[in-house]
Amino acid sequence: MQVAPKPNTYMPFGRGVHACPRSELAKLEVLILLHHLTLSYRWKIVGNEDGIQ
């Protein structure tokens, strides 16, 4: 049983008959971007390691 979303719910690709036909492609593109960002750059922590402030 599927529950209807509450009003003003964030749904970036829509739902049901109004769903974005290219939503899977967009998700794949984001994954590819993250893959290249993590492999192409050297990441390091700057400053103290007390977490997010």
All heavy atoms as atom14 arrays in JSON, in Angstrom:
{
  "sequence": "MQVAPKPNTYMPFGRGVHACPRSELAKLEVLILLHHLTLSYRWKIVGNEDGIQ",
  "atom14_mask": [
    [1, 1, 1, 1, 1, 1, 1, 1, 0, 0, 0, 0, 0, 0],
    [1, 1, 1, 1, 1, 1, 1, 1, 1, 0, 0, 0, 0, 0],
    [1, 1, 1, 1, 1, 1, 1, 0, 0, 0, 0, 0, 0, 0],
    [1, 1, 1, 1, 1, 0, 0, 0, 0, 0, 0, 0, 0, 0],
    [1, 1, 1, 1, 1, 1, 1, 0, 0, 0, 0, 0, 0, 0],
    [1, 1, 1, 1, 1, 1, 1, 1, 1, 0, 0, 0, 0, 0],
    [1, 1, 1, 1, 1, 1, 1, 0, 0, 0, 0, 0, 0, 0],
    [1, 1, 1, 1, 1, 1, 1, 1, 0, 0, 0, 0, 0, 0],
    [1, 1, 1, 1, 1, 1, 1, 0, 0, 0, 0, 0, 0, 0],
    [1, 1, 1, 1, 1, 1, 1, 1, 1, 1, 1, 1, 0, 0],
    [1, 1, 1, 1, 1, 1, 1, 1, 0, 0, 0, 0, 0, 0],
    [1, 1, 1, 1, 1, 1, 1, 0, 0, 0, 0, 0, 0, 0],
    [1, 1, 1, 1, 1, 1, 1, 1, 1, 1, 1, 0, 0, 0],
    [1, 1, 1, 1, 0, 0, 0, 0, 0, 0, 0, 0, 0, 0],
    [1, 1, 1, 1, 1, 1, 1, 1, 1, 1, 1, 0, 0, 0],
    [1, 1, 1, 1, 0, 0, 0, 0, 0, 0, 0, 0, 0, 0],
    [1, 1, 1, 1, 1, 1, 1, 0, 0, 0, 0, 0, 0, 0],
    [1, 1, 1, 1, 1, 1, 1, 1, 1, 1, 0, 0, 0, 0],
    [1, 1, 1, 1, 1, 0, 0, 0, 0, 0, 0, 0, 0, 0],
    [1, 1, 1, 1, 1, 1, 0, 0, 0, 0, 0, 0, 0, 0],
    [1, 1, 1, 1, 1, 1, 1, 0, 0, 0, 0, 0, 0, 0],
    [1, 1, 1, 1, 1, 1, 1, 1, 1, 1, 1, 0, 0, 0],
    [1, 1, 1, 1, 1, 1, 0, 0, 0, 0, 0, 0, 0, 0],
    [1, 1, 1, 1, 1, 1, 1, 1, 1, 0, 0, 0, 0, 0],
    [1, 1, 1, 1, 1, 1, 1, 1, 0, 0, 0, 0, 0, 0],
    [1, 1, 1, 1, 1, 0, 0, 0, 0, 0, 0, 0, 0, 0],
    [1, 1, 1, 1, 1, 1, 1, 1, 1, 0, 0, 0, 0, 0],
    [1, 1, 1, 1, 1, 1, 1, 1, 0, 0, 0, 0, 0, 0],
    [1, 1, 1, 1, 1, 1, 1, 1, 1, 0, 0, 0, 0, 0],
    [1, 1, 1, 1, 1, 1, 1, 0, 0, 0, 0, 0, 0, 0],
    [1, 1, 1, 1, 1, 1, 1, 1, 0, 0, 0, 0, 0, 0],
    [1, 1, 1, 1, 1, 1, 1, 1, 0, 0, 0, 0, 0, 0],
    [1, 1, 1, 1, 1, 1, 1, 1, 0, 0, 0, 0, 0, 0],
    [1, 1, 1, 1, 1, 1, 1, 1, 0, 0, 0, 0, 0, 0],
    [1, 1, 1, 1, 1, 1, 1, 1, 1, 1, 0, 0, 0, 0],
    [1, 1, 1, 1, 1, 1, 1, 1, 1, 1, 0, 0, 0, 0],
    [1, 1, 1, 1, 1, 1, 1, 1, 0, 0, 0, 0, 0, 0],
    [1, 1, 1, 1, 1, 1, 1, 0, 0, 0, 0, 0, 0, 0],
    [1, 1, 1, 1, 1, 1, 1, 1, 0, 0, 0, 0, 0, 0],
    [1, 1, 1, 1, 1, 1, 0, 0, 0, 0, 0, 0, 0, 0],
    [1, 1, 1, 1, 1, 1, 1, 1, 1, 1, 1, 1, 0, 0],
    [1, 1, 1, 1, 1, 1, 1, 1, 1, 1, 1, 0, 0, 0],
    [1, 1, 1, 1, 1, 1, 1, 1, 1, 1, 1, 1, 1, 1],
    [1, 1, 1, 1, 1, 1, 1, 1, 1, 0, 0, 0, 0, 0],
    [1, 1, 1, 1, 1, 1, 1, 1, 0, 0, 0, 0, 0, 0],
    [1, 1, 1, 1, 1, 1, 1, 0, 0, 0, 0, 0, 0, 0],
    [1, 1, 1, 1, 0, 0, 0, 0, 0, 0, 0, 0, 0, 0],
    [1, 1, 1, 1, 1, 1, 1, 1, 0, 0, 0, 0, 0, 0],
    [1, 1, 1, 1, 1, 1, 1, 1, 1, 0, 0, 0, 0, 0],
    [1, 1, 1, 1, 1, 1, 1, 1, 0, 0, 0, 0, 0, 0],
    [1, 1, 1, 1, 0, 0, 0, 0, 0, 0, 0, 0, 0, 0],
    [1, 1, 1, 1, 1, 1, 1, 1, 0, 0, 0, 0, 0, 0],
    [1, 1, 1, 1, 1, 1, 1, 1, 1, 0, 0, 0, 0, 0]
  ],
  "atom14_positions": [
    [[0.84, -1.18, 0.0], [0.0, 0.0, 0.0], [0.89, 1.24, 0.0], [1.77, 1.39, 0.82], [-0.89, -0.02, 1.23], [-1.77, 1.16, 1.36], [-2.81, 0.97, 2.81], [-3.37, 2.6, 2.96], [0.0, 0.0, 0.0], [0.0, 0.0, 0.0], [0.0, 0.0, 0.0], [0.0, 0.0, 0.0], [0.0, 0.0, 0.0], [0.0, 0.0, 0.0]],
    [[0.65, 2.11, -0.95], [1.44, 3.32, -1.06], [0.7, 4.48, -0.4], [-0.5, 4.67, -0.61], [1.66, 3.64, -2.54], [3.07, 3.97, -2.85], [3.25, 4.2, -4.35], [2.3, 4.29, -5.1], [4.48, 4.28, -4.76], [0.0, 0.0, 0.0], [0.0, 0.0, 0.0], [0.0, 0.0, 0.0], [0.0, 0.0, 0.0], [0.0, 0.0, 0.0]],
    [[1.43, 5.24, 0.39], [0.85, 6.38, 1.1], [1.14, 7.64, 0.29], [2.25, 7.84, -0.18], [1.46, 6.49, 2.52], [0.9, 7.69, 3.23], [1.2, 5.22, 3.3], [0.0, 0.0, 0.0], [0.0, 0.0, 0.0], [0.0, 0.0, 0.0], [0.0, 0.0, 0.0], [0.0, 0.0, 0.0], [0.0, 0.0, 0.0], [0.0, 0.0, 0.0]],
    [[0.14, 8.47, 0.12], [0.31, 9.73, -0.61], [1.23, 10.66, 0.17], [1.18, 10.71, 1.41], [-1.04, 10.39, -0.82], [0.0, 0.0, 0.0], [0.0, 0.0, 0.0], [0.0, 0.0, 0.0], [0.0, 0.0, 0.0], [0.0, 0.0, 0.0], [0.0, 0.0, 0.0], [0.0, 0.0, 0.0], [0.0, 0.0, 0.0], [0.0, 0.0, 0.0]],
    [[2.1, 11.4, -0.52], [2.99, 12.33, 0.17], [2.22, 13.5, 0.79], [1.15, 13.88, 0.31], [3.94, 12.81, -0.91], [3.2, 12.61, -2.18], [2.29, 11.43, -1.96], [0.0, 0.0, 0.0], [0.0, 0.0, 0.0], [0.0, 0.0, 0.0], [0.0, 0.0, 0.0], [0.0, 0.0, 0.0], [0.0, 0.0, 0.0], [0.0, 0.0, 0.0]],
    [[2.78, 14.05, 1.84], [2.18, 15.21, 2.48], [2.3, 16.42, 1.56], [3.19, 16.48, 0.72], [2.89, 15.5, 3.8], [2.73, 14.41, 4.82], [3.5, 14.72, 6.07], [3.41, 13.57, 7.06], [4.21, 13.81, 8.25], [0.0, 0.0, 0.0], [0.0, 0.0, 0.0], [0.0, 0.0, 0.0], [0.0, 0.0, 0.0], [0.0, 0.0, 0.0]],
    [[1.43, 17.42, 1.69], [1.54, 18.62, 0.86], [2.9, 19.29, 1.04], [3.49, 19.25, 2.11], [0.41, 19.52, 1.39], [-0.54, 18.59, 2.03], [0.27, 17.45, 2.57], [0.0, 0.0, 0.0], [0.0, 0.0, 0.0], [0.0, 0.0, 0.0], [0.0, 0.0, 0.0], [0.0, 0.0, 0.0], [0.0, 0.0, 0.0], [0.0, 0.0, 0.0]],
    [[3.41, 19.87, -0.02], [4.7, 20.59, -0.06], [5.88, 19.68, 0.23], [6.92, 20.13, 0.67], [4.69, 21.77, 0.9], [3.6, 22.76, 0.58], [3.37, 23.07, -0.58], [2.9, 23.22, 1.59], [0.0, 0.0, 0.0], [0.0, 0.0, 0.0], [0.0, 0.0, 0.0], [0.0, 0.0, 0.0], [0.0, 0.0, 0.0], [0.0, 0.0, 0.0]],
    [[5.75, 18.38, -0.03], [6.85, 17.45, 0.14], [7.83, 17.63, -1.01], [7.43, 17.77, -2.16], [6.33, 16.0, 0.15], [5.41, 15.87, 1.23], [7.44, 15.01, 0.33], [0.0, 0.0, 0.0], [0.0, 0.0, 0.0], [0.0, 0.0, 0.0], [0.0, 0.0, 0.0], [0.0, 0.0, 0.0], [0.0, 0.0, 0.0], [0.0, 0.0, 0.0]],
    [[9.12, 17.62, -0.68], [10.15, 17.77, -1.7], [10.28, 16.48, -2.5], [10.63, 15.43, -1.97], [11.49, 18.12, -1.05], [12.63, 18.22, -2.02], [12.69, 19.26, -2.94], [13.64, 17.27, -2.04], [13.72, 19.36, -3.84], [14.69, 17.36, -2.94], [14.73, 18.41, -3.84], [15.75, 18.48, -4.73], [0.0, 0.0, 0.0], [0.0, 0.0, 0.0]],
    [[9.94, 16.53, -3.77], [10.07, 15.39, -4.66], [10.76, 15.88, -5.94], [10.11, 16.38, -6.86], [8.7, 14.8, -4.99], [8.02, 14.17, -3.8], [6.53, 13.25, -4.2], [5.6, 14.38, -5.15], [0.0, 0.0, 0.0], [0.0, 0.0, 0.0], [0.0, 0.0, 0.0], [0.0, 0.0, 0.0], [0.0, 0.0, 0.0], [0.0, 0.0, 0.0]],
    [[12.1, 15.77, -6.0], [12.84, 16.36, -7.11], [12.5, 15.8, -8.48], [12.63, 16.49, -9.47], [14.29, 16.08, -6.75], [14.25, 14.9, -5.84], [12.96, 15.04, -5.09], [0.0, 0.0, 0.0], [0.0, 0.0, 0.0], [0.0, 0.0, 0.0], [0.0, 0.0, 0.0], [0.0, 0.0, 0.0], [0.0, 0.0, 0.0], [0.0, 0.0, 0.0]],
    [[12.05, 14.56, -8.58], [11.75, 13.97, -9.88], [10.28, 13.67, -10.09], [9.89, 13.0, -11.02], [12.56, 12.68, -10.07], [14.03, 12.91, -10.08], [14.82, 12.37, -9.09], [14.62, 13.68, -11.06], [16.19, 12.58, -9.09], [15.98, 13.91, -11.08], [16.76, 13.35, -10.09], [0.0, 0.0, 0.0], [0.0, 0.0, 0.0], [0.0, 0.0, 0.0]],
    [[9.44, 14.18, -9.22], [8.02, 13.94, -9.36], [7.64, 12.53, -8.94], [8.44, 11.8, -8.37], [0.0, 0.0, 0.0], [0.0, 0.0, 0.0], [0.0, 0.0, 0.0], [0.0, 0.0, 0.0], [0.0, 0.0, 0.0], [0.0, 0.0, 0.0], [0.0, 0.0, 0.0], [0.0, 0.0, 0.0], [0.0, 0.0, 0.0], [0.0, 0.0, 0.0]],
    [[6.42, 12.16, -9.27], [5.94, 10.84, -8.84], [4.79, 10.41, -9.74], [4.03, 11.23, -10.24], [5.47, 10.93, -7.39], [5.17, 9.61, -6.77], [4.89, 9.78, -5.31], [4.8, 8.46, -4.71], [4.88, 8.25, -3.44], [5.04, 9.25, -2.62], [4.79, 7.04, -2.97], [0.0, 0.0, 0.0], [0.0, 0.0, 0.0], [0.0, 0.0, 0.0]],
    [[4.65, 9.12, -9.93], [3.53, 8.58, -10.71], [3.6, 8.99, -12.17], [4.66, 8.97, -12.78], [0.0, 0.0, 0.0], [0.0, 0.0, 0.0], [0.0, 0.0, 0.0], [0.0, 0.0, 0.0], [0.0, 0.0, 0.0], [0.0, 0.0, 0.0], [0.0, 0.0, 0.0], [0.0, 0.0, 0.0], [0.0, 0.0, 0.0], [0.0, 0.0, 0.0]],
    [[2.46, 9.39, -12.73], [2.41, 9.76, -14.15], [3.18, 11.04, -14.43], [3.5, 11.33, -15.59], [0.95, 9.89, -14.65], [0.24, 8.55, -14.57], [0.2, 10.95, -13.89], [0.0, 0.0, 0.0], [0.0, 0.0, 0.0], [0.0, 0.0, 0.0], [0.0, 0.0, 0.0], [0.0, 0.0, 0.0], [0.0, 0.0, 0.0], [0.0, 0.0, 0.0]],
    [[3.46, 11.82, -13.4], [4.19, 13.08, -13.58], [5.67, 12.94, -13.28], [6.38, 13.93, -13.14], [3.6, 14.17, -12.68], [2.17, 14.45, -12.96], [1.74, 15.1, -14.1], [1.05, 14.14, -12.28], [0.43, 15.18, -14.1], [-0.02, 14.6, -12.99], [0.0, 0.0, 0.0], [0.0, 0.0, 0.0], [0.0, 0.0, 0.0], [0.0, 0.0, 0.0]],
    [[6.16, 11.71, -13.18], [7.57, 11.47, -12.88], [8.46, 11.89, -14.05], [8.08, 11.77, -15.22], [7.8, 10.0, -12.56], [0.0, 0.0, 0.0], [0.0, 0.0, 0.0], [0.0, 0.0, 0.0], [0.0, 0.0, 0.0], [0.0, 0.0, 0.0], [0.0, 0.0, 0.0], [0.0, 0.0, 0.0], [0.0, 0.0, 0.0], [0.0, 0.0, 0.0]],
    [[9.62, 12.35, -13.73], [10.6, 12.77, -14.74], [11.08, 11.54, -15.52], [11.56, 10.58, -14.92], [11.77, 13.45, -14.05], [13.11, 13.9, -15.16], [0.0, 0.0, 0.0], [0.0, 0.0, 0.0], [0.0, 0.0, 0.0], [0.0, 0.0, 0.0], [0.0, 0.0, 0.0], [0.0, 0.0, 0.0], [0.0, 0.0, 0.0], [0.0, 0.0, 0.0]],
    [[11.0, 11.56, -16.84], [11.43, 10.4, -17.6], [12.95, 10.17, -17.58], [13.42, 9.09, -17.87], [10.95, 10.69, -19.02], [10.79, 12.17, -19.07], [10.45, 12.61, -17.68], [0.0, 0.0, 0.0], [0.0, 0.0, 0.0], [0.0, 0.0, 0.0], [0.0, 0.0, 0.0], [0.0, 0.0, 0.0], [0.0, 0.0, 0.0], [0.0, 0.0, 0.0]],
    [[13.72, 11.17, -17.23], [15.18, 11.04, -17.2], [15.74, 11.04, -15.79], [16.92, 11.32, -15.58], [15.82, 12.19, -17.99], [15.47, 12.18, -19.45], [16.14, 11.03, -20.13], [15.87, 11.08, -21.56], [16.11, 10.11, -22.38], [16.64, 9.0, -21.93], [15.83, 10.21, -23.65], [0.0, 0.0, 0.0], [0.0, 0.0, 0.0], [0.0, 0.0, 0.0]],
    [[14.93, 10.7, -14.8], [15.4, 10.73, -13.41], [16.54, 9.75, -13.17], [17.49, 10.06, -12.47], [14.25, 10.46, -12.45], [13.74, 9.16, -12.64], [0.0, 0.0, 0.0], [0.0, 0.0, 0.0], [0.0, 0.0, 0.0], [0.0, 0.0, 0.0], [0.0, 0.0, 0.0], [0.0, 0.0, 0.0], [0.0, 0.0, 0.0], [0.0, 0.0, 0.0]],
    [[16.47, 8.56, -13.77], [17.53, 7.57, -13.58], [18.83, 8.05, -14.2], [19.92, 7.84, -13.66], [17.13, 6.22, -14.17], [15.97, 5.57, -13.43], [16.25, 5.35, -11.96], [17.36, 4.91, -11.62], [15.35, 5.63, -11.15], [0.0, 0.0, 0.0], [0.0, 0.0, 0.0], [0.0, 0.0, 0.0], [0.0, 0.0, 0.0], [0.0, 0.0, 0.0]],
    [[18.76, 8.73, -15.35], [19.96, 9.28, -15.98], [20.57, 10.37, -15.1], [21.79, 10.42, -14.93], [19.63, 9.84, -17.36], [20.79, 10.52, -18.09], [21.9, 9.52, -18.38], [20.3, 11.16, -19.37], [0.0, 0.0, 0.0], [0.0, 0.0, 0.0], [0.0, 0.0, 0.0], [0.0, 0.0, 0.0], [0.0, 0.0, 0.0], [0.0, 0.0, 0.0]],
    [[19.74, 11.22, -14.53], [20.24, 12.29, -13.66], [20.93, 11.72, -12.42], [22.0, 12.19, -12.03], [19.09, 13.2, -13.25], [0.0, 0.0, 0.0], [0.0, 0.0, 0.0], [0.0, 0.0, 0.0], [0.0, 0.0, 0.0], [0.0, 0.0, 0.0], [0.0, 0.0, 0.0], [0.0, 0.0, 0.0], [0.0, 0.0, 0.0], [0.0, 0.0, 0.0]],
    [[20.35, 10.67, -11.84], [20.97, 10.03, -10.66], [22.31, 9.41, -11.04], [23.29, 9.5, -10.29], [20.04, 8.98, -10.09], [18.79, 9.55, -9.47], [17.85, 8.44, -9.04], [16.48, 8.96, -8.69], [15.55, 7.87, -8.38], [0.0, 0.0, 0.0], [0.0, 0.0, 0.0], [0.0, 0.0, 0.0], [0.0, 0.0, 0.0], [0.0, 0.0, 0.0]],
    [[22.38, 8.78, -12.2], [23.63, 8.18, -12.67], [24.7, 9.25, -12.9], [25.86, 9.07, -12.55], [23.38, 7.4, -13.96], [24.59, 6.72, -14.58], [25.19, 5.69, -13.63], [24.21, 6.08, -15.9], [0.0, 0.0, 0.0], [0.0, 0.0, 0.0], [0.0, 0.0, 0.0], [0.0, 0.0, 0.0], [0.0, 0.0, 0.0], [0.0, 0.0, 0.0]],
    [[24.31, 10.39, -13.46], [25.26, 11.47, -13.69], [25.83, 12.01, -12.37], [27.02, 12.32, -12.29], [24.6, 12.6, -14.48], [24.34, 12.24, -15.91], [23.59, 13.32, -16.67], [22.9, 14.15, -16.03], [23.69, 13.33, -17.9], [0.0, 0.0, 0.0], [0.0, 0.0, 0.0], [0.0, 0.0, 0.0], [0.0, 0.0, 0.0], [0.0, 0.0, 0.0]],
    [[25.02, 12.1, -11.34], [25.49, 12.55, -10.03], [26.48, 11.54, -9.46], [27.53, 11.91, -8.91], [24.32, 12.79, -9.06], [24.81, 12.99, -7.65], [23.51, 13.99, -9.51], [0.0, 0.0, 0.0], [0.0, 0.0, 0.0], [0.0, 0.0, 0.0], [0.0, 0.0, 0.0], [0.0, 0.0, 0.0], [0.0, 0.0, 0.0], [0.0, 0.0, 0.0]],
    [[26.2, 10.26, -9.6], [27.13, 9.23, -9.12], [28.46, 9.28, -9.85], [29.52, 9.14, -9.25], [26.5, 7.84, -9.25], [25.37, 7.53, -8.3], [24.76, 6.17, -8.63], [25.85, 7.56, -6.87], [0.0, 0.0, 0.0], [0.0, 0.0, 0.0], [0.0, 0.0, 0.0], [0.0, 0.0, 0.0], [0.0, 0.0, 0.0], [0.0, 0.0, 0.0]],
    [[28.42, 9.52, -11.16], [29.65, 9.64, -11.94], [30.44, 10.87, -11.5], [31.66, 10.81, -11.36], [29.33, 9.68, -13.45], [28.79, 8.32, -13.9], [30.55, 10.08, -14.27], [28.23, 8.3, -15.29], [0.0, 0.0, 0.0], [0.0, 0.0, 0.0], [0.0, 0.0, 0.0], [0.0, 0.0, 0.0], [0.0, 0.0, 0.0], [0.0, 0.0, 0.0]],
    [[29.76, 11.98, -11.26], [30.43, 13.19, -10.78], [31.12, 12.93, -9.45], [32.29, 13.29, -9.26], [29.42, 14.33, -10.63], [29.94, 15.58, -9.95], [30.93, 16.3, -10.84], [28.82, 16.49, -9.54], [0.0, 0.0, 0.0], [0.0, 0.0, 0.0], [0.0, 0.0, 0.0], [0.0, 0.0, 0.0], [0.0, 0.0, 0.0], [0.0, 0.0, 0.0]],
    [[30.41, 12.31, -8.51], [31.01, 12.01, -7.2], [32.19, 11.06, -7.34], [33.21, 11.21, -6.66], [29.96, 11.41, -6.27], [28.87, 12.37, -5.82], [27.8, 11.62, -5.04], [29.45, 13.5, -5.0], [0.0, 0.0, 0.0], [0.0, 0.0, 0.0], [0.0, 0.0, 0.0], [0.0, 0.0, 0.0], [0.0, 0.0, 0.0], [0.0, 0.0, 0.0]],
    [[32.1, 10.1, -8.23], [33.19, 9.17, -8.48], [34.44, 9.93, -8.94], [35.54, 9.72, -8.42], [32.76, 8.15, -9.53], [33.85, 7.26, -10.01], [34.27, 6.17, -9.28], [34.63, 7.31, -11.11], [35.24, 5.57, -9.95], [35.48, 6.25, -11.05], [0.0, 0.0, 0.0], [0.0, 0.0, 0.0], [0.0, 0.0, 0.0], [0.0, 0.0, 0.0]],
    [[34.28, 10.82, -9.9], [35.41, 11.58, -10.42], [35.96, 12.57, -9.39], [37.17, 12.79, -9.32], [35.04, 12.29, -11.72], [34.94, 11.37, -12.88], [36.03, 10.77, -13.46], [33.87, 10.9, -13.55], [35.66, 9.99, -14.45], [34.33, 10.06, -14.52], [0.0, 0.0, 0.0], [0.0, 0.0, 0.0], [0.0, 0.0, 0.0], [0.0, 0.0, 0.0]],
    [[35.09, 13.17, -8.59], [35.55, 14.09, -7.55], [36.4, 13.37, -6.51], [37.41, 13.89, -6.04], [34.38, 14.78, -6.86], [33.73, 15.92, -7.61], [32.52, 16.43, -6.83], [34.71, 17.04, -7.85], [0.0, 0.0, 0.0], [0.0, 0.0, 0.0], [0.0, 0.0, 0.0], [0.0, 0.0, 0.0], [0.0, 0.0, 0.0], [0.0, 0.0, 0.0]],
    [[35.99, 12.17, -6.14], [36.72, 11.45, -5.09], [38.03, 10.87, -5.62], [39.0, 10.75, -4.87], [35.88, 10.32, -4.48], [35.43, 9.46, -5.52], [34.69, 10.88, -3.74], [0.0, 0.0, 0.0], [0.0, 0.0, 0.0], [0.0, 0.0, 0.0], [0.0, 0.0, 0.0], [0.0, 0.0, 0.0], [0.0, 0.0, 0.0], [0.0, 0.0, 0.0]],
    [[38.1, 10.52, -6.89], [39.33, 9.93, -7.43], [40.3, 10.95, -8.01], [41.5, 10.7, -8.06], [38.99, 8.9, -8.51], [38.26, 7.64, -8.02], [38.01, 6.71, -9.19], [39.07, 6.94, -6.95], [0.0, 0.0, 0.0], [0.0, 0.0, 0.0], [0.0, 0.0, 0.0], [0.0, 0.0, 0.0], [0.0, 0.0, 0.0], [0.0, 0.0, 0.0]],
    [[39.8, 12.09, -8.45], [40.64, 13.06, -9.15], [41.31, 14.08, -8.23], [42.23, 14.76, -8.65], [39.81, 13.81, -10.19], [39.29, 12.9, -11.14], [0.0, 0.0, 0.0], [0.0, 0.0, 0.0], [0.0, 0.0, 0.0], [0.0, 0.0, 0.0], [0.0, 0.0, 0.0], [0.0, 0.0, 0.0], [0.0, 0.0, 0.0], [0.0, 0.0, 0.0]],
    [[40.85, 14.21, -7.0], [41.38, 15.21, -6.1], [41.87, 14.57, -4.81], [41.4, 13.51, -4.42], [40.31, 16.26, -5.76], [39.89, 17.08, -6.96], [38.78, 16.72, -7.73], [40.61, 18.2, -7.34], [38.41, 17.45, -8.84], [40.24, 18.94, -8.46], [39.14, 18.56, -9.2], [38.78, 19.27, -10.29], [0.0, 0.0, 0.0], [0.0, 0.0, 0.0]],
    [[42.8, 15.23, -4.18], [43.28, 14.78, -2.87], [42.52, 15.58, -1.83], [42.54, 16.81, -1.84], [44.78, 15.03, -2.72], [45.59, 14.18, -3.64], [47.05, 14.52, -3.49], [47.78, 13.87, -4.56], [48.83, 13.1, -4.37], [49.3, 12.92, -3.15], [49.43, 12.54, -5.37], [0.0, 0.0, 0.0], [0.0, 0.0, 0.0], [0.0, 0.0, 0.0]],
    [[41.87, 14.91, -0.92], [41.05, 15.55, 0.1], [41.75, 15.47, 1.43], [42.36, 14.46, 1.77], [39.69, 14.85, 0.2], [38.91, 14.94, -1.08], [38.96, 14.07, -2.11], [38.01, 15.98, -1.47], [38.12, 14.49, -3.12], [37.52, 15.64, -2.75], [37.55, 17.13, -0.85], [36.61, 16.45, -3.42], [36.64, 17.92, -1.53], [36.18, 17.59, -2.79]],
    [[41.7, 16.55, 2.2], [42.28, 16.55, 3.53], [41.47, 17.48, 4.42], [40.79, 18.39, 3.95], [43.74, 16.98, 3.52], [43.96, 18.41, 3.07], [45.44, 18.76, 3.1], [45.63, 20.2, 2.65], [47.03, 20.59, 2.73], [0.0, 0.0, 0.0], [0.0, 0.0, 0.0], [0.0, 0.0, 0.0], [0.0, 0.0, 0.0], [0.0, 0.0, 0.0]],
    [[41.57, 17.22, 5.71], [40.86, 18.05, 6.69], [41.7, 19.28, 6.96], [42.9, 19.2, 7.21], [40.63, 17.26, 8.0], [39.72, 16.07, 7.71], [40.04, 18.16, 9.07], [39.52, 15.15, 8.89], [0.0, 0.0, 0.0], [0.0, 0.0, 0.0], [0.0, 0.0, 0.0], [0.0, 0.0, 0.0], [0.0, 0.0, 0.0], [0.0, 0.0, 0.0]],
    [[41.07, 20.44, 6.91], [41.74, 21.7, 7.17], [41.31, 22.2, 8.54], [40.13, 22.25, 8.84], [41.4, 22.74, 6.09], [42.08, 24.07, 6.36], [41.8, 22.22, 4.72], [0.0, 0.0, 0.0], [0.0, 0.0, 0.0], [0.0, 0.0, 0.0], [0.0, 0.0, 0.0], [0.0, 0.0, 0.0], [0.0, 0.0, 0.0], [0.0, 0.0, 0.0]],
    [[42.26, 22.56, 9.38], [41.93, 23.06, 10.7], [41.8, 21.94, 11.7], [42.26, 20.83, 11.49], [0.0, 0.0, 0.0], [0.0, 0.0, 0.0], [0.0, 0.0, 0.0], [0.0, 0.0, 0.0], [0.0, 0.0, 0.0], [0.0, 0.0, 0.0], [0.0, 0.0, 0.0], [0.0, 0.0, 0.0], [0.0, 0.0, 0.0], [0.0, 0.0, 0.0]],
    [[41.13, 22.23, 12.81], [40.98, 21.21, 13.83], [39.94, 20.18, 13.43], [39.15, 20.39, 12.53], [40.62, 21.86, 15.18], [39.32, 22.63, 15.12], [38.61, 22.55, 14.15], [39.04, 23.38, 16.16], [0.0, 0.0, 0.0], [0.0, 0.0, 0.0], [0.0, 0.0, 0.0], [0.0, 0.0, 0.0], [0.0, 0.0, 0.0], [0.0, 0.0, 0.0]],
    [[39.93, 19.07, 14.13], [39.05, 17.97, 13.78], [37.88, 17.86, 14.77], [37.51, 16.79, 15.19], [39.83, 16.67, 13.74], [40.93, 16.68, 12.7], [41.69, 15.38, 12.65], [41.17, 14.35, 13.09], [42.82, 15.39, 12.18], [0.0, 0.0, 0.0], [0.0, 0.0, 0.0], [0.0, 0.0, 0.0], [0.0, 0.0, 0.0], [0.0, 0.0, 0.0]],
    [[37.29, 18.99, 15.14], [36.2, 19.0, 16.11], [34.85, 18.74, 15.46], [33.82, 18.79, 16.13], [36.15, 20.34, 16.84], [37.36, 20.52, 17.76], [37.99, 19.5, 18.11], [37.65, 21.67, 18.12], [0.0, 0.0, 0.0], [0.0, 0.0, 0.0], [0.0, 0.0, 0.0], [0.0, 0.0, 0.0], [0.0, 0.0, 0.0], [0.0, 0.0, 0.0]],
    [[34.81, 18.5, 14.18], [33.54, 18.25, 13.51], [32.99, 19.49, 12.85], [33.65, 20.51, 12.71], [0.0, 0.0, 0.0], [0.0, 0.0, 0.0], [0.0, 0.0, 0.0], [0.0, 0.0, 0.0], [0.0, 0.0, 0.0], [0.0, 0.0, 0.0], [0.0, 0.0, 0.0], [0.0, 0.0, 0.0], [0.0, 0.0, 0.0], [0.0, 0.0, 0.0]],
    [[31.77, 19.39, 12.45], [31.1, 20.5, 11.77], [30.63, 21.52, 12.78], [30.05, 21.18, 13.8], [29.91, 19.99, 10.96], [30.4, 18.99, 9.89], [29.16, 21.14, 10.3], [29.29, 18.3, 9.15], [0.0, 0.0, 0.0], [0.0, 0.0, 0.0], [0.0, 0.0, 0.0], [0.0, 0.0, 0.0], [0.0, 0.0, 0.0], [0.0, 0.0, 0.0]],
    [[30.87, 22.78, 12.5], [30.45, 23.86, 13.41], [29.53, 24.8, 12.68], [29.68, 25.06, 11.54], [31.66, 24.62, 13.93], [32.57, 23.74, 14.73], [33.79, 24.5, 15.24], [33.94, 25.69, 14.98], [34.65, 23.83, 15.94], [0.0, 0.0, 0.0], [0.0, 0.0, 0.0], [0.0, 0.0, 0.0], [0.0, 0.0, 0.0], [0.0, 0.0, 0.0]]
  ]
}
